[in-house]
């Protein structure tokens, strides 16, 4: 068993070093399988699987886009939105969402090659908290109990 392992590693090393020619049509590493017709001495057989590569797409030197979305789901309470635009290497945008603690988080961000990524985060409560002031209660003193003698 150890001999088979060493032989397999030697074959992989030889293929990696370029000693064994590799087909240029395929981009995947060969998958090693043992042939079933050799019970005494295991014969190593390689099967190559083709990988289809995409053709090179055109490069846009000045990409531009704008997008926006808004989700307001009254059933689940999900509320979020985003707006973003890109002009070359400059990206500007804003998104907002409702945090689990009841605050609305709004993030305004910019990104460019000179300043990098910068974001300003604002949080505001959705429900205004009401603070009640209670007037102080005047202490009530009990009159001393009357002592009855019979």
HELIX and SHEET records of a PDB file:
HELIX    1   1 UNK A    2  UNK A   17  1                                  16    
SHEET    1   A 2 UNK A  31  UNK A  34  0                                        
SHEET    2   A 2 UNK A  44  UNK A  47 -1                                        
SHEET    1   B 5 UNK A  64  UNK A  72  0                                        
SHEET    2   B 5 UNK A  79  UNK A  87 -1                                        
SHEET    3   B 5 UNK A  90  UNK A  98 -1                                        
SHEET    4   B 5 UNK A 103  UNK A 112 -1                                        
SHEET    5   B 5 UNK A 116  UNK A 125 -1                                        
END                                                                             
